Amino acid sequence: MLGQPATMLLPQVVGFKLIGKLPEGATATDLVLTVTQMLRKKGVVGKFVEFYGDGLSSLSIADRATIANMAPEYGATIGVFPIDSAALDYLRMTNRPADLIKLVETYAKEQGLFRVDGAPRAGVHRYAVSRSLDGGSLARRTRSARRIASISPT
């Protein structure tokens, strides 16, 4: 097997563009539930979901982690967010060594993986499917528990 080609199936990638920011009164839970509902309707089982767009700036690391950790709920293999200043701030906040943070930042920038608001995305992105959501269009959900029950698998 050494020196022989190995083939593997690469998963399809679904792009999910987030724009705008949550309106007054809307919570991260409202966003997470809406994203989950949209992706379940689209059918992303076995796919990777990549979140991108200037709307990411208004999301905390905790909000991003919550959305990514909901991947089993919306059926994806994984939900990923790009490296940006918020990710580097998280590394600082969790007392990672400064040289490691610099390495992550340098590598991400060199590879075109570092996200900056308003900057065009590096490289060519061909998604199997693309979705978008304007955070400003979300309304506050007063019955989040009922909404959670409505999207949970039975």
DSSP file (Angstrom, degrees, kcal/mol; ACC not computed):
  #  RESIDUE AA STRUCTURE BP1 BP2  ACC     N-H-->O    O-->H-N    N-H-->O    O-->H-N    TCO  KAPPA ALPHA  PHI   PSI    X-CA   Y-CA   Z-CA
    1    1 A M    >         0   0    0      0, 0.0     3,-2.1     0, 0.0     2,-0.2   0.000 360.0 360.0 360.0 -24.5    0.0    0.0    0.0
    2    2 A L  T 3   +     0   0    0      1,-0.3     0, 0.0     3,-0.0     0, 0.0  -0.416 360.0  11.4 -64.1 130.2    2.9    2.3    0.5
    3    3 A G  T 3  S+     0   0    0      1,-0.3    -1,-0.3    -2,-0.2     0, 0.0   0.398 100.4 122.7  83.9  -3.4    3.3    4.6   -2.4
    4    4 A Q  S <  S-     0   0    0     -3,-2.1    -1,-0.3     1,-0.1     2,-0.1  -0.661  70.3-103.4 -90.3 146.5   -0.1    3.6   -3.9
    5    5 A P        -     0   0    0      0, 0.0     2,-0.5     0, 0.0    -1,-0.1  -0.409  31.9-152.4 -67.1 143.9   -2.8    6.3   -4.5
    6    6 A A        -     0   0    0     -2,-0.1     2,-0.3     2,-0.0     0, 0.0  -0.975   6.4-153.3-118.0 129.7   -5.6    6.4   -2.0
    7    7 A T        +     0   0    0     -2,-0.5     2,-0.3     2,-0.0     0, 0.0  -0.760  16.3 173.2-102.3 149.5   -9.0    7.6   -3.0
    8    8 A M        -     0   0    0     -2,-0.3     2,-0.5     2,-0.0    -2,-0.0  -0.990  33.1-115.8-151.6 146.9  -11.5    9.2   -0.7
    9    9 A L        -     0   0    0     -2,-0.3    -2,-0.0     1,-0.0     0, 0.0  -0.713  27.7-145.6 -83.0 128.2  -14.9   10.8   -1.1
   10   10 A L        -     0   0    0     -2,-0.5     3,-0.1     1,-0.1     2,-0.0  -0.792  21.7-117.2 -93.0 136.4  -14.8   14.4   -0.1
   11   11 A P        -     0   0    0      0, 0.0     2,-0.1     0, 0.0    36,-0.1  -0.329  29.0-104.4 -70.4 153.3  -18.0   15.7    1.4
   12   12 A Q        -     0   0    0     34,-0.2    36,-2.5   115,-0.1     2,-0.5  -0.488  33.8-135.5 -70.9 148.6  -20.1   18.4   -0.2
   13   13 A V  E     -a   48   0A   0    113,-0.2   115,-2.5    34,-0.2   116,-0.8  -0.938  10.3-156.2-113.0 128.3  -19.8   21.8    1.4
   14   14 A V  E     -ab  49 129A   0     34,-3.4    36,-2.8    -2,-0.5     2,-0.4  -0.899  12.5-144.2-101.2 124.4  -22.8   24.0    2.1
   15   15 A G  E     -ab  50 130A   0    114,-2.4   116,-2.7    -2,-0.5     2,-0.5  -0.752  13.4-170.1 -89.2 134.1  -22.1   27.7    2.3
   16   16 A F  E     -ab  51 131A   0     34,-2.8    36,-2.1    -2,-0.4     2,-0.5  -0.915   7.8-158.6-127.7 104.9  -24.2   29.6    4.9
   17   17 A K  E     -ab  52 132A   0    114,-2.9   116,-2.4    -2,-0.5     2,-0.5  -0.706   2.3-161.5 -89.1 125.9  -23.8   33.4    4.6
   18   18 A L  E     + b   0 133A   0     34,-3.3    37,-2.8    -2,-0.5    38,-0.5  -0.923  14.9 175.0-106.1 126.3  -24.7   35.4    7.6
   19   19 A I  E     + b   0 134A   0    114,-2.4   116,-3.2    -2,-0.5   117,-0.3  -0.890  42.8  11.1-126.5 159.0  -25.3   39.1    7.1
   20   20 A G  S    S-     0   0    0     -2,-0.3     2,-0.3   114,-0.2    38,-0.3  -0.070  81.5 -88.1  70.5-174.9  -26.5   41.9    9.4
   21   21 A K        -     0   0    0    113,-0.1    35,-0.1    36,-0.1    34,-0.0  -0.922  45.2 -81.3-133.0 161.3  -26.8   41.6   13.1
   22   22 A L        -     0   0    0     -2,-0.3   114,-0.2    33,-0.1     3,-0.1  -0.315  48.7-121.2 -62.2 138.1  -29.5   40.5   15.5
   23   23 A P    >   -     0   0    0      0, 0.0     3,-2.0     0, 0.0    -1,-0.1  -0.309  44.6 -71.7 -74.3 163.9  -32.2   43.1   16.2
   24   24 A E  T 3  S+     0   0    0      1,-0.3   116,-0.2   112,-0.0     3,-0.1  -0.315 122.6  19.8 -54.1 130.4  -33.0   44.4   19.6
   25   25 A G  T 3  S+     0   0    0      1,-0.3     2,-0.3    -3,-0.1    -1,-0.3   0.096  95.3 113.3  94.6 -22.4  -34.8   41.7   21.6
   26   26 A A    <   -     0   0    0     -3,-2.0    -1,-0.3   114,-0.1     2,-0.2  -0.611  53.7-151.8 -81.8 144.9  -33.7   38.7   19.4
   27   27 A T     >  -     0   0    0     -2,-0.3     4,-1.6   112,-0.2     3,-0.2  -0.649  29.9-106.7-113.2 168.8  -31.3   36.3   21.1
   28   28 A A  H  > S+     0   0    0      1,-0.2     4,-3.0    -2,-0.2     5,-0.2   0.839 120.9  61.1 -60.8 -32.3  -28.6   33.9   19.9
   29   29 A T  H  > S+     0   0    0      1,-0.2     4,-2.6     2,-0.2     5,-0.2   0.905 101.0  52.5 -61.4 -41.1  -31.1   31.1   20.6
   30   30 A D  H  > S+     0   0    0     -3,-0.2     4,-2.0     2,-0.2    -1,-0.2   0.916 112.0  46.2 -59.7 -42.9  -33.4   32.7   18.0
   31   31 A L  H  X S+     0   0    0     -4,-1.6     4,-2.9     2,-0.2     5,-0.2   0.943 112.3  49.4 -64.8 -48.4  -30.6   32.7   15.5
   32   32 A V  H  X S+     0   0    0     -4,-3.0     4,-2.6     1,-0.2    -2,-0.2   0.911 112.6  47.4 -58.8 -44.7  -29.5   29.1   16.3
   33   33 A L  H  X S+     0   0    0     -4,-2.6     4,-2.4     2,-0.2    -1,-0.2   0.884 113.0  48.5 -66.8 -38.2  -33.0   27.8   16.0
   34   34 A T  H  X S+     0   0    0     -4,-2.0     4,-2.6    -5,-0.2    -2,-0.2   0.932 112.7  47.5 -67.2 -45.3  -33.6   29.6   12.7
   35   35 A V  H  X S+     0   0    0     -4,-2.9     4,-2.5     2,-0.2     5,-0.2   0.931 113.0  49.6 -59.9 -45.7  -30.3   28.4   11.2
   36   36 A T  H  X S+     0   0    0     -4,-2.6     4,-2.3    -5,-0.2    -2,-0.2   0.922 111.7  48.0 -59.7 -45.6  -31.1   24.8   12.4
   37   37 A Q  H  X S+     0   0    0     -4,-2.4     4,-2.0     1,-0.2    -1,-0.2   0.912 112.2  49.0 -63.2 -43.1  -34.6   25.0   10.8
   38   38 A M  H  X S+     0   0    0     -4,-2.6     4,-1.7     1,-0.2    -2,-0.2   0.913 113.4  46.2 -63.8 -42.9  -33.3   26.3    7.5
   39   39 A L  H  X S+     0   0    0     -4,-2.5     4,-1.9     2,-0.2     5,-0.4   0.861 110.2  52.7 -71.7 -34.6  -30.5   23.7    7.2
   40   40 A R  H  < S+     0   0    0     -4,-2.3    -1,-0.2    -5,-0.2    -2,-0.2   0.904 109.5  50.1 -64.9 -39.6  -32.9   20.8    8.1
   41   41 A K  H  < S+     0   0    0     -4,-2.0    -2,-0.2     1,-0.2    -1,-0.2   0.875 111.5  48.5 -65.0 -36.2  -35.3   21.9    5.4
   42   42 A K  H  < S-     0   0    0     -4,-1.7    -1,-0.2    -5,-0.2    -2,-0.2   0.815 110.1-125.6 -74.9 -30.1  -32.4   22.1    2.9
   43   43 A G     <  +     0   0    0     -4,-1.9    -3,-0.2    31,-0.2    32,-0.1   0.907  39.0 172.1  82.9  88.0  -31.1   18.6    3.8
   44   44 A V    >   +     0   0    0     30,-0.7     3,-2.2    -5,-0.4    33,-0.3   0.063  17.4 153.4-116.6  23.5  -27.5   18.8    4.7
   45   45 A V  T 3  S+     0   0    0      1,-0.3    31,-0.2    31,-0.1     3,-0.1  -0.326  75.6   5.6 -59.1 129.4  -27.0   15.2    6.0
   46   46 A G  T 3  S+     0   0    0     29,-1.4    -1,-0.3     1,-0.3     2,-0.2   0.519 108.6 114.3  76.2   6.3  -23.4   14.1    5.5
   47   47 A K    <   -     0   0    0     -3,-2.2    30,-2.7    28,-0.2    31,-0.9  -0.667  66.6-120.1-106.0 161.5  -22.3   17.5    4.4
   48   48 A F  E     -ac  13  78A   0    -36,-2.5   -34,-3.4    -2,-0.2     2,-0.5  -0.808  23.1-149.9 -93.2 141.3  -20.0   20.2    5.8
   49   49 A V  E     -ac  14  79A   0     29,-2.6    31,-2.9    -2,-0.4     2,-0.6  -0.969   8.4-164.8-115.3 121.5  -21.5   23.6    6.5
   50   50 A E  E     -ac  15  80A   0    -36,-2.8   -34,-2.8    -2,-0.5     2,-0.4  -0.924   7.4-152.6-107.5 120.8  -19.2   26.6    6.3
   51   51 A F  E     +a   16   0A   0     29,-2.8     2,-0.3    -2,-0.6   -34,-0.2  -0.746  28.4 152.5 -91.8 137.3  -20.5   29.8    7.8
   52   52 A Y  E     +a   17   0A   0    -36,-2.1   -34,-3.3    -2,-0.4     3,-0.2  -0.920  11.4  87.6-152.1 174.7  -19.2   33.1    6.4
   53   53 A G  S >  S-     0   0    0     -2,-0.3     3,-1.7   -36,-0.2     4,-0.2  -0.231  80.6 -74.6 111.4 161.8  -20.1   36.7    5.9
   54   54 A D  G >  S+     0   0    0      1,-0.3     3,-1.3     2,-0.2     4,-0.3   0.669 116.1  77.6 -67.6 -16.5  -19.9   40.0    7.7
   55   55 A G  G >  S+     0   0    0    -37,-2.8     3,-1.0     1,-0.2    -1,-0.3   0.678  77.3  75.6 -65.4 -16.0  -22.7   39.0   10.0
   56   56 A L  G X  S+     0   0    0     -3,-1.7     3,-1.8   -38,-0.5    -1,-0.2   0.803  79.9  71.2 -65.4 -27.2  -20.2   36.8   11.9
   57   57 A S  G <  S+     0   0    0     -3,-1.3    -1,-0.2     1,-0.3    -2,-0.2   0.796  95.8  51.3 -60.9 -28.2  -18.7   39.9   13.5
   58   58 A S  G <  S+     0   0    0     -3,-1.0     2,-0.5    -4,-0.3    -1,-0.3   0.482  94.2  90.3 -89.2  -0.8  -21.8   40.3   15.7
   59   59 A L  S <  S-     0   0    0     -3,-1.8    27,-0.1    -4,-0.2     2,-0.0  -0.814  71.7-136.0 -98.2 132.7  -21.6   36.7   16.9
   60   60 A S     >  -     0   0    0     -2,-0.5     4,-2.3     1,-0.1     5,-0.2  -0.312  28.8-106.9 -73.7 165.9  -19.7   35.9   20.0
   61   61 A I  H  > S+     0   0    0      1,-0.2     4,-2.7     2,-0.2     5,-0.2   0.889 123.2  54.9 -60.4 -38.4  -17.5   32.8   20.1
   62   62 A A  H  > S+     0   0    0      2,-0.2     4,-2.2     1,-0.2    -1,-0.2   0.904 107.5  48.7 -62.9 -41.2  -20.1   31.2   22.4
   63   63 A D  H  > S+     0   0    0      2,-0.2     4,-2.3     1,-0.2    -2,-0.2   0.914 112.3  48.7 -64.3 -42.4  -22.8   31.8   19.7
   64   64 A R  H  X S+     0   0    0     -4,-2.3     4,-2.8     1,-0.2     5,-0.2   0.920 111.1  50.0 -62.6 -43.9  -20.6   30.4   17.0
   65   65 A A  H  X S+     0   0    0     -4,-2.7     4,-2.8     1,-0.2    -1,-0.2   0.892 109.2  52.2 -62.8 -39.1  -19.8   27.3   19.1
   66   66 A T  H  X S+     0   0    0     -4,-2.2     4,-0.7     2,-0.2    -1,-0.2   0.928 111.6  45.9 -63.4 -44.8  -23.5   26.8   19.8
   67   67 A I  H >< S+     0   0    0     -4,-2.3     3,-0.8     1,-0.2    -2,-0.2   0.937 115.2  46.8 -63.5 -46.0  -24.4   26.9   16.1
   68   68 A A  H >< S+     0   0    0     -4,-2.8     3,-1.6     1,-0.2    11,-0.4   0.897 109.5  54.0 -63.3 -40.0  -21.5   24.6   15.2
   69   69 A N  H 3< S+     0   0    0     -4,-2.8    -1,-0.2     1,-0.3    -2,-0.2   0.630  96.4  67.7 -71.7 -12.2  -22.4   22.2   18.0
   70   70 A M  T XX  +     0   0    0     -3,-0.8     4,-1.9    -4,-0.7     3,-1.3   0.423  67.2 108.3 -83.3   1.5  -25.9   22.0   16.6
   71   71 A A  H <>>S+     0   0    0     -3,-1.6     4,-1.2     1,-0.3     5,-1.2   0.866  75.2  53.0 -48.6 -44.2  -24.6   20.2   13.5
   72   72 A P  H 345S+     0   0    0      0, 0.0    -1,-0.3     0, 0.0    -2,-0.1   0.853 107.8  53.2 -61.5 -30.6  -26.1   16.8   14.6
   73   73 A E  H <45S+     0   0    0     -3,-1.3    -2,-0.2     1,-0.2    -3,-0.1   0.888 114.7  38.6 -71.5 -38.6  -29.5   18.6   14.9
   74   74 A Y  H  <5S-     0   0    0     -4,-1.9   -30,-0.7     2,-0.1    -1,-0.2   0.496 116.7-114.8 -92.5  -0.7  -29.4   20.0   11.4
   75   75 A G  T  <5 +     0   0    0     -4,-1.2   -29,-1.4    -5,-0.3   -28,-0.2   0.372  67.4 135.2  95.7  -3.7  -27.8   16.8   10.1
   76   76 A A      < -     0   0    0     -5,-1.2    -1,-0.3   -31,-0.2   -28,-0.2  -0.344  59.8-130.4 -78.0 159.5  -24.4   18.0    8.9
   77   77 A T  S    S-     0   0    0    -30,-2.7     2,-0.3   -33,-0.3   -29,-0.2   0.884  88.7 -11.0 -70.4 -40.0  -21.2   16.3    9.6
   78   78 A I  E     -c   48   0A   0    -31,-0.9   -29,-2.6    -7,-0.1     2,-0.5  -0.987  54.3-144.8-158.4 150.6  -19.7   19.5   10.9
   79   79 A G  E     -c   49   0A   0    -11,-0.4     2,-0.3    -2,-0.3   -29,-0.2  -0.993  28.6-170.8-117.4 127.0  -20.3   23.2   11.1
   80   80 A V  E     -c   50   0A   0    -31,-2.9   -29,-2.8    -2,-0.5    -2,-0.0  -0.907  14.7-161.1-125.9 149.5  -17.2   25.4   10.8
   81   81 A F        -     0   0    0     -2,-0.3   -29,-0.1   -31,-0.2     3,-0.1  -0.914  29.3-109.0-120.8 149.6  -16.4   29.1   11.2
   82   82 A P        -     0   0    0      0, 0.0     2,-0.4     0, 0.0     5,-0.1  -0.277  35.7 -98.5 -74.6 164.1  -13.4   30.9    9.8
   83   83 A I  B     +d  114   0B   0     30,-0.9    32,-3.0     4,-0.1     2,-0.2  -0.686  58.8 148.1 -79.5 132.9  -10.5   32.2   11.9
   84   84 A D     >  -     0   0    0     -2,-0.4     4,-2.0    30,-0.2     3,-0.4  -0.816  64.3 -71.2-149.0-170.6  -10.8   35.9   12.6
   85   85 A S  H  > S+     0   0    0     30,-0.5     4,-2.5    -2,-0.2     5,-0.2   0.836 128.2  57.0 -62.6 -32.2  -10.0   38.4   15.3
   86   86 A A  H  > S+     0   0    0      2,-0.2     4,-2.0     1,-0.2    -1,-0.2   0.895 106.3  49.6 -65.4 -38.7  -12.7   37.0   17.6
   87   87 A A  H  > S+     0   0    0     -3,-0.4     4,-1.9     2,-0.2    -2,-0.2   0.907 111.7  48.2 -65.4 -41.4  -11.1   33.6   17.4
   88   88 A L  H  X S+     0   0    0     -4,-2.0     4,-2.1     1,-0.2    -2,-0.2   0.889 109.2  53.5 -66.3 -38.1   -7.7   35.1   18.2
   89   89 A D  H  X S+     0   0    0     -4,-2.5     4,-2.9     1,-0.2    -1,-0.2   0.885 106.7  53.1 -61.8 -38.2   -9.2   37.0   21.2
   90   90 A Y  H  X S+     0   0    0     -4,-2.0     4,-1.9     2,-0.2    -1,-0.2   0.918 106.8  51.4 -63.0 -43.0  -10.6   33.7   22.4
   91   91 A L  H  <>S+     0   0    0     -4,-1.9     5,-2.4     1,-0.2    -1,-0.2   0.903 112.7  46.3 -61.1 -40.1   -7.1   32.1   22.3
   92   92 A R  H ><5S+     0   0    0     -4,-2.1     3,-1.9     1,-0.2    -2,-0.2   0.927 110.2  53.2 -65.3 -44.6   -5.8   35.1   24.3
   93   93 A M  H 3<5S+     0   0    0     -4,-2.9    -1,-0.2     1,-0.3    -2,-0.2   0.809 107.6  51.5 -61.8 -30.3   -8.6   34.9   26.8
   94   94 A T  T 3<5S-     0   0    0     -4,-1.9    -1,-0.3    -5,-0.2    -2,-0.2   0.159 118.4-112.0 -96.2  19.3   -7.9   31.2   27.4
   95   95 A N  T < 5 +     0   0    0     -3,-1.9    -3,-0.2     1,-0.2    -2,-0.1   0.818  53.3 168.6  60.0  38.0   -4.2   32.0   28.1
   96   96 A R      < -     0   0    0     -5,-2.4    -1,-0.2    -6,-0.1     5,-0.1  -0.522  48.3 -87.4 -73.9 150.7   -2.7   30.3   25.0
   97   97 A P    >>  -     0   0    0      0, 0.0     4,-2.0     0, 0.0     3,-0.6  -0.301  31.5-125.9 -60.5 142.0    0.9   31.1   24.5
   98   98 A A  H 3> S+     0   0    0      1,-0.2     4,-2.3     2,-0.2     5,-0.2   0.849 110.0  55.7 -58.5 -36.8    1.5   34.3   22.5
   99   99 A D  H 3> S+     0   0    0      1,-0.2     4,-1.9     2,-0.2    -1,-0.2   0.842 106.9  50.5 -68.3 -30.9    3.8   32.4   20.0
  100  100 A L  H <> S+     0   0    0     -3,-0.6     4,-2.6     2,-0.2    -2,-0.2   0.912 110.2  49.4 -68.9 -43.1    0.9   29.9   19.3
  101  101 A I  H  X S+     0   0    0     -4,-2.0     4,-2.5     1,-0.2    -2,-0.2   0.911 111.7  48.9 -62.0 -42.7   -1.5   32.8   18.7
  102  102 A K  H  X S+     0   0    0     -4,-2.3     4,-2.9     2,-0.2     5,-0.2   0.895 110.4  51.6 -63.8 -40.2    0.9   34.4   16.3
  103  103 A L  H  X S+     0   0    0     -4,-1.9     4,-2.8     2,-0.2     5,-0.2   0.928 110.7  47.6 -61.8 -46.3    1.4   31.1   14.5
  104  104 A V  H  X S+     0   0    0     -4,-2.6     4,-2.5     2,-0.2     5,-0.2   0.929 115.1  45.9 -60.7 -46.4   -2.4   30.6   14.1
  105  105 A E  H  X S+     0   0    0     -4,-2.5     4,-2.3     2,-0.2     5,-0.2   0.939 114.9  46.1 -63.4 -48.5   -2.8   34.2   12.8
  106  106 A T  H  X S+     0   0    0     -4,-2.9     4,-2.7     2,-0.2     5,-0.2   0.931 114.5  47.4 -61.3 -47.4    0.2   34.0   10.4
  107  107 A Y  H  X S+     0   0    0     -4,-2.8     4,-2.2    -5,-0.2     6,-0.2   0.934 112.2  49.3 -60.7 -47.3   -0.8   30.6    9.0
  108  108 A A  H  <>S+     0   0    0     -4,-2.5     5,-3.2    -5,-0.2     6,-1.0   0.901 114.3  45.4 -61.7 -40.8   -4.5   31.6    8.5
  109  109 A K  H ><5S+     0   0    0     -4,-2.3     3,-1.0     4,-0.2    -1,-0.2   0.919 112.1  50.7 -69.0 -43.0   -3.5   34.8    6.7
  110  110 A E  H 3<5S+     0   0    0     -4,-2.7    -2,-0.2     1,-0.2    -1,-0.2   0.855 113.8  45.6 -62.5 -34.7   -0.9   33.1    4.5
  111  111 A Q  T 3<5S-     0   0    0     -4,-2.2    -1,-0.2    -5,-0.2    -2,-0.2   0.454 114.8-114.1 -89.0  -1.2   -3.4   30.5    3.5
  112  112 A G  T < 5S+     0   0    0     -3,-1.0    10,-0.4    -4,-0.4    -3,-0.2   0.771  85.3 117.6  74.4  25.5   -6.2   33.0    2.8
  113  113 A L      < +     0   0    0     -5,-3.2   -30,-0.9    -6,-0.2     2,-0.5   0.440  39.8 103.6-102.7  -2.7   -8.2   31.6    5.7
  114  114 A F  B     -d   83   0B   0     -6,-1.0     2,-0.4   -32,-0.1   -30,-0.2  -0.712  64.1-140.9 -89.1 127.4   -8.4   34.7    7.9
  115  115 A R        +     0   0    0    -32,-3.0   -30,-0.5    -2,-0.5     2,-0.4  -0.725  21.6 177.4 -92.9 132.5  -11.7   36.6    7.8
  116  116 A V    >   -     0   0    0     -2,-0.4     3,-1.8     3,-0.2   -62,-0.0  -1.000  38.3-102.7-131.0 132.4  -11.8   40.3    7.8
  117  117 A D  T 3  S+     0   0    0     -2,-0.4   -63,-0.0     1,-0.3   -62,-0.0  -0.245 103.7   6.8 -53.7 135.3  -15.1   42.3    7.5
  118  118 A G  T 3  S+     0   0    0      1,-0.2    -1,-0.3     0, 0.0     3,-0.0   0.255  98.5 123.0  79.1 -13.7  -15.7   43.7    4.1
  119  119 A A    <   -     0   0    0     -3,-1.8    -1,-0.2     1,-0.1    -3,-0.2  -0.580  69.6-108.3 -81.5 142.4  -12.7   41.9    2.5
  120  120 A P        -     0   0    0      0, 0.0     2,-0.2     0, 0.0    -1,-0.1  -0.389  40.6-102.2 -65.2 147.7  -13.4   39.7   -0.4
  121  121 A R        -     0   0    0      1,-0.1     2,-0.1    -6,-0.1     4,-0.1  -0.500  38.7-115.0 -72.5 138.2  -13.0   36.0    0.4
  122  122 A A  S    S+     0   0    0    -10,-0.4    -1,-0.1    -2,-0.2   -11,-0.0  -0.406  72.5   0.8 -72.5 147.7   -9.8   34.5   -0.8
  123  123 A G  S    S-     0   0    0     -2,-0.1     2,-0.5     1,-0.0    -2,-0.0  -0.058  99.7 -52.3  74.8-174.3   -9.8   31.8   -3.5
  124  124 A V        -     0   0    0      2,-0.0     2,-0.6     0, 0.0    -2,-0.1  -0.898  48.3-160.4-105.5 127.5  -12.7   30.3   -5.4
  125  125 A H        +     0   0    0     -2,-0.5     2,-0.6    -4,-0.1    -2,-0.0  -0.931  10.3 179.8-114.1 116.1  -15.5   28.9   -3.3
  126  126 A R        -     0   0    0     -2,-0.6     2,-0.3  -112,-0.0  -113,-0.2  -0.926  11.0-167.8-116.3 106.7  -17.8   26.4   -5.0
  127  127 A Y        -     0   0    0     -2,-0.6  -113,-0.2     1,-0.1     3,-0.1  -0.698  27.0-139.2 -94.7 145.6  -20.5   25.3   -2.6
  128  128 A A  S    S+     0   0    0   -115,-2.5     2,-0.3    -2,-0.3  -114,-0.2   0.888  95.8   1.3 -63.3 -38.0  -22.8   22.4   -3.3
  129  129 A V  E    S-b   14   0A   0   -116,-0.8  -114,-2.4    -3,-0.0     2,-0.4  -0.980  72.3-154.6-146.3 148.6  -25.6   24.5   -1.9
  130  130 A S  E     +b   15   0A   0     -2,-0.3     2,-0.3  -116,-0.2  -114,-0.2  -0.994  12.5 176.1-132.0 140.2  -25.6   28.0   -0.6
  131  131 A R  E     -b   16   0A   0   -116,-2.7  -114,-2.9    -2,-0.4     2,-0.3  -0.905   7.8-163.7-131.6 159.2  -28.0   29.7    1.9
  132  132 A S  E     -b   17   0A   0     -2,-0.3     2,-0.4  -116,-0.2  -114,-0.2  -0.991   4.4-168.7-145.3 155.8  -28.0   33.1    3.5
  133  133 A L  E     -b   18   0A   0   -116,-2.4  -114,-2.4    -2,-0.3     2,-0.8  -0.978  17.0-143.7-146.1 127.9  -29.7   34.7    6.5
  134  134 A D  E >   -b   19   0A   0     -2,-0.4     3,-2.4  -116,-0.2     4,-0.3  -0.842  11.5-153.9 -91.2 111.6  -29.9   38.4    7.4
  135  135 A G  G >  S+     0   0    0   -116,-3.2     3,-1.5    -2,-0.8  -115,-0.2   0.811  92.4  65.0 -55.1 -31.4  -29.7   38.4   11.2
  136  136 A G  G 3  S+     0   0    0   -117,-0.3    -1,-0.3     1,-0.3  -116,-0.1   0.669  92.7  62.7 -66.8 -15.8  -31.7   41.7   11.2
  137  137 A S  G <  S+     0   0    0     -3,-2.4    -1,-0.3     2,-0.1     2,-0.2   0.558  80.4 105.9 -86.1  -7.8  -34.7   39.9    9.8
  138  138 A L    <   -     0   0    0     -3,-1.5     2,-0.3    -4,-0.3  -112,-0.1  -0.491  58.3-151.2 -75.2 140.1  -35.0   37.6   12.9
  139  139 A A        -     0   0    0     -2,-0.2  -112,-0.2  -109,-0.1     2,-0.1  -0.817  30.5 -95.1-105.2 151.0  -37.8   38.4   15.3
  140  140 A R        -     0   0    0     -2,-0.3     2,-0.7  -116,-0.2  -114,-0.1  -0.435  35.7-139.2 -64.7 133.5  -37.6   37.6   18.9
  141  141 A R        -     0   0    0     -2,-0.1     3,-0.5     1,-0.1    -1,-0.1  -0.862  17.7-174.1 -97.4 118.5  -39.2   34.2   19.7
  142  142 A T  S    S+     0   0    0     -2,-0.7     3,-0.2     1,-0.2    -1,-0.1   0.638  83.8  48.8 -86.1 -13.2  -41.2   34.3   22.9
  143  143 A R     >  +     0   0    0      1,-0.1     4,-2.0     2,-0.1     3,-0.3  -0.462  63.6 152.1-122.2  58.7  -41.9   30.6   22.8
  144  144 A S  H  > S+     0   0    0     -3,-0.5     4,-2.8     1,-0.2     5,-0.2   0.856  71.9  57.4 -59.7 -37.1  -38.4   29.2   22.3
  145  145 A A  H  > S+     0   0    0      1,-0.2     4,-2.1     2,-0.2    -1,-0.2   0.909 108.2  46.6 -62.1 -41.1  -39.2   26.0   24.1
  146  146 A R  H  > S+     0   0    0     -3,-0.3     4,-1.7     2,-0.2    -1,-0.2   0.891 112.5  50.7 -66.9 -38.7  -42.1   25.3   21.7
  147  147 A R  H  X S+     0   0    0     -4,-2.0     4,-1.1     2,-0.2    -2,-0.2   0.903 108.4  51.7 -65.7 -41.2  -39.8   26.2   18.7
  148  148 A I  H >X S+     0   0    0     -4,-2.8     4,-1.3     1,-0.2     3,-0.8   0.929 109.7  49.9 -60.0 -45.4  -37.1   23.8   19.9
  149  149 A A  H 3< S+     0   0    0     -4,-2.1    -1,-0.2     1,-0.2    -2,-0.2   0.848 106.0  57.4 -62.0 -33.9  -39.7   21.0   20.2
  150  150 A S  H 3< S+     0   0    0     -4,-1.7    -1,-0.2     1,-0.2    -2,-0.2   0.750 114.1  36.5 -72.6 -22.3  -40.9   21.7   16.7
  151  151 A I  H << S+     0   0    0     -4,-1.1    -1,-0.2    -3,-0.8    -2,-0.2   0.541  91.3 106.6-106.7  -7.4  -37.5   21.2   15.1
  152  152 A S  S  < S-     0   0    0     -4,-1.3   -79,-0.0    -5,-0.2     2,-0.0  -0.487  78.2-109.0 -73.2 139.3  -36.2   18.3   17.3
  153  153 A P              0   0    0      0, 0.0    -1,-0.1     0, 0.0    -2,-0.1  -0.342 360.0 360.0 -64.8 147.7  -36.1   15.0   15.6
  154  154 A T              0   0    0     -3,-0.1    -2,-0.0    -2,-0.0    -3,-0.0   0.446 360.0 360.0 -98.1 360.0  -38.7   12.5   16.8
